[in-house]
Amino acid sequence: MTKVEQARCLLRRLEQAYPEAHCALEYDNPWQLLVATILSAQCTDKRVNIVTRELFRHFPDPAAMAAASQEQVEALIRTTGFFRNKAKNLLRCAEQVLSQHQGQVPRRLEELVNLAGVGRKTANVVLGNAYNIPGMVVDTHVKRLANRFAWTRSQDPVKIEQELSLLLKPEDWTQAGHILIAHGRACCKAPIPICSSCPVTDLCPRVGVQRSR
């Protein structure tokens, strides 16, 4: 089995194990998903969803956010951590969306990553989930699993994104992120995976190395 075949076979197996894997952030439109993803850095999705319910009640769109004060936004997002920097980025991001994109969250990765507080991971979350444009998300779970599955040897998220994008079909990129994150949270944990309950042990190179010792 080639590396590409192994990767796609393993993904299909995980798909069956996590049929309901999806984006856990709650949102009604691309702007809300962008805000929620920015807030999710170093914070749980559960906490972000609690915070954004109140945040979006006060500031539901870029225009309302851009008109807010730093103090107002900080008070509403304080529990997400790094709230001062996140508030600053949200205000600047709202201004950029208004002035550079006519109030609409852009649909191109190159434009998204030029927004304040937006890296490739956040951009790919928005592309894949808000616009149904293939985006390969690489977070800590995807990075860990991609190395354990021998899909990459890199620790650089951009390099990992490039390698996974070559291994997997574009139409699978977005859901692959959800599936890998679900498996990383449920089973293939850091620092020690629960291999005894893993649905892909027969396809996992890490397990094969352990057995050969």
C-alpha positions as CSV (number, residue, x, y, z in Angstrom):
1,M,0.0,0.0,0.0
2,T,1.4,3.4,-1.0
3,K,1.6,6.3,1.4
4,V,-1.4,8.0,-0.4
5,E,-3.4,4.8,-0.3
6,Q,-2.6,4.2,3.4
7,A,-3.6,7.8,4.3
8,R,-6.9,7.7,2.4
9,C,-7.8,4.2,3.7
10,L,-7.0,5.3,7.3
11,L,-9.2,8.4,6.8
12,R,-12.1,6.4,5.5
13,R,-11.9,4.1,8.6
14,L,-11.8,7.1,10.9
15,E,-14.8,8.5,9.0
16,Q,-16.8,5.5,9.9
17,A,-15.7,5.8,13.6
18,Y,-16.6,9.5,13.8
19,P,-19.6,10.0,11.4
20,E,-20.8,13.1,13.3
21,A,-17.5,14.9,13.4
22,H,-18.1,18.6,12.6
23,C,-17.1,22.1,13.5
24,A,-17.9,22.6,17.2
25,L,-18.0,26.4,17.0
26,E,-21.5,27.9,16.8
27,Y,-22.1,30.6,14.2
28,D,-24.7,31.9,11.8
29,N,-22.5,33.4,9.1
30,P,-18.9,33.7,7.9
31,W,-18.2,36.8,10.1
32,Q,-19.3,35.0,13.3
33,L,-17.2,31.9,12.4
34,L,-14.2,34.1,11.8
35,V,-14.7,35.8,15.2
36,A,-15.3,32.5,17.0
37,T,-12.2,30.9,15.5
38,I,-10.0,33.9,16.5
39,L,-11.3,33.5,20.0
40,S,-10.7,29.8,20.1
41,A,-6.9,30.2,20.2
42,Q,-5.8,28.7,23.6
43,C,-9.4,28.3,24.5
44,T,-12.0,25.4,24.3
45,D,-14.8,25.5,21.8
46,K,-17.3,25.1,24.6
47,R,-16.1,28.3,26.3
48,V,-16.0,30.2,23.0
49,N,-19.6,29.2,22.3
50,I,-20.7,30.6,25.7
51,V,-18.8,33.8,25.1
52,T,-20.0,34.4,21.6
53,R,-23.7,34.2,22.4
54,E,-23.4,37.4,24.4
55,L,-20.7,38.9,22.2
56,F,-22.9,38.5,19.0
57,R,-25.9,39.9,20.8
58,H,-24.1,43.1,21.3
59,F,-21.9,43.1,18.2
60,P,-23.5,40.9,15.5
61,D,-21.6,42.1,12.4
62,P,-18.3,43.9,11.4
63,A,-19.9,47.3,11.5
64,A,-21.1,46.9,15.1
65,M,-17.8,45.4,16.1
66,A,-15.8,48.2,14.5
67,A,-17.9,50.7,16.4
68,A,-17.2,49.1,19.8
69,S,-14.5,50.1,22.2
70,Q,-11.6,48.0,23.3
71,E,-13.0,47.9,26.8
72,Q,-16.4,46.7,25.7
73,V,-15.0,43.8,23.7
74,E,-12.5,42.9,26.4
75,A,-15.2,42.7,29.0
76,L,-17.2,40.2,26.9
77,I,-14.3,38.0,25.9
78,R,-12.3,38.0,29.1
79,T,-12.7,34.3,29.9
80,T,-11.3,33.2,26.5
81,G,-7.8,34.1,27.6
82,F,-5.4,36.6,26.0
83,F,-8.4,38.8,25.9
84,R,-6.6,42.2,25.4
85,N,-4.8,41.0,22.3
86,K,-7.9,39.2,20.9
87,A,-10.0,42.3,21.4
88,K,-7.5,44.4,19.6
89,N,-7.4,41.9,16.7
90,L,-11.2,41.7,16.5
91,L,-11.6,45.5,16.3
92,R,-8.9,45.8,13.6
93,C,-10.2,42.8,11.7
94,A,-13.7,44.3,11.7
95,E,-12.3,47.6,10.3
96,Q,-10.4,45.7,7.6
97,V,-13.4,43.7,6.5
98,L,-15.4,47.0,6.2
99,S,-12.7,49.1,4.5
100,Q,-11.1,46.4,2.3
101,H,-13.9,43.9,1.6
102,Q,-17.2,45.9,1.7
103,G,-18.2,44.3,4.9
104,Q,-17.9,40.7,3.6
105,V,-15.5,38.1,4.9
106,P,-13.2,37.3,2.0
107,R,-13.3,33.9,0.3
108,R,-9.6,33.7,-0.6
109,L,-6.9,32.4,1.8
110,E,-4.4,35.1,0.7
111,E,-6.9,37.8,1.7
112,L,-8.0,36.1,4.9
113,V,-4.5,35.8,6.3
114,N,-4.0,39.5,5.8
115,L,-6.7,40.2,8.4
116,A,-5.7,41.0,12.0
117,G,-5.6,37.8,14.2
118,V,-6.0,35.4,11.2
119,G,-3.5,32.7,10.4
120,R,-3.7,29.9,8.0
121,K,-5.6,27.6,10.4
122,T,-8.3,30.2,11.0
123,A,-8.5,31.0,7.3
124,N,-8.9,27.3,6.4
125,V,-11.6,26.9,9.1
126,V,-13.6,29.8,7.5
127,L,-13.1,28.6,4.0
128,G,-14.1,25.0,4.6
129,N,-17.0,25.5,7.0
130,A,-18.5,28.9,6.0
131,Y,-17.8,28.8,2.2
132,N,-17.4,25.1,1.4
133,I,-14.1,25.8,-0.2
134,P,-11.5,23.1,0.6
135,G,-9.3,24.1,3.5
136,M,-6.8,21.8,5.3
137,V,-6.9,22.8,9.0
138,V,-3.7,22.0,11.0
139,D,-4.2,22.4,14.7
140,T,-2.3,20.7,17.6
141,H,-4.4,17.5,17.2
142,V,-3.9,17.3,13.4
143,K,-0.2,18.0,13.8
144,R,0.2,15.2,16.4
145,L,-1.8,12.6,14.4
146,A,-0.2,13.4,11.1
147,N,3.2,12.7,12.7
148,R,2.0,9.5,14.4
149,F,0.5,8.3,11.1
150,A,3.8,9.0,9.3
151,W,2.0,11.4,7.0
152,T,4.7,13.9,7.7
153,R,7.9,14.3,9.7
154,S,7.5,18.0,10.0
155,Q,6.5,20.1,13.1
156,D,5.8,23.2,10.9
157,P,2.1,23.6,10.5
158,V,2.4,25.2,7.0
159,K,4.6,22.3,5.8
160,I,2.2,19.8,7.3
161,E,-0.8,21.5,5.6
162,Q,1.1,21.2,2.3
163,E,1.9,17.5,2.7
164,L,-1.6,16.6,3.8
165,S,-3.1,18.5,0.9
166,L,-1.1,16.3,-1.4
167,L,-2.0,13.1,0.4
168,L,-5.7,13.7,0.7
169,K,-8.3,14.7,-1.9
170,P,-9.3,18.4,-1.8
171,E,-13.0,17.4,-1.3
172,D,-11.9,15.6,1.9
173,W,-9.7,18.4,3.4
174,T,-12.3,20.1,5.5
175,Q,-13.9,17.0,7.0
176,A,-10.5,15.4,7.4
177,G,-9.7,18.1,9.9
178,H,-12.9,17.5,11.9
179,I,-12.3,13.7,11.9
180,L,-8.6,14.0,13.0
181,I,-9.5,16.5,15.7
182,A,-12.3,14.2,17.0
183,H,-9.9,11.2,17.0
184,G,-7.2,13.2,18.7
185,R,-9.6,14.3,21.5
186,A,-11.2,10.9,22.0
187,C,-8.4,8.4,21.5
188,C,-5.1,9.5,20.0
189,K,-4.3,11.8,22.9
190,A,-1.2,13.6,24.0
191,P,1.1,12.5,25.4
192,I,-0.1,8.9,25.5
193,P,-2.6,7.6,23.0
194,I,-5.3,5.0,24.0
195,C,-4.2,2.4,21.4
196,S,-6.3,-0.3,22.9
197,S,-9.5,1.4,21.8
198,C,-8.3,2.8,18.5
199,P,-10.2,1.8,15.3
200,V,-7.1,2.1,13.1
201,T,-4.4,0.3,15.0
202,D,-3.8,-2.1,12.1
203,L,-3.1,0.9,9.8
204,C,-1.0,2.9,12.3
205,P,2.7,2.9,11.7
206,R,3.3,3.9,15.3
207,V,1.7,0.7,16.6
208,G,3.6,-1.3,14.0
209,V,6.9,0.0,15.3
210,Q,5.9,-0.7,18.9
211,R,5.0,-4.3,18.0
212,S,8.2,-4.9,16.2
213,R,10.3,-4.0,19.3
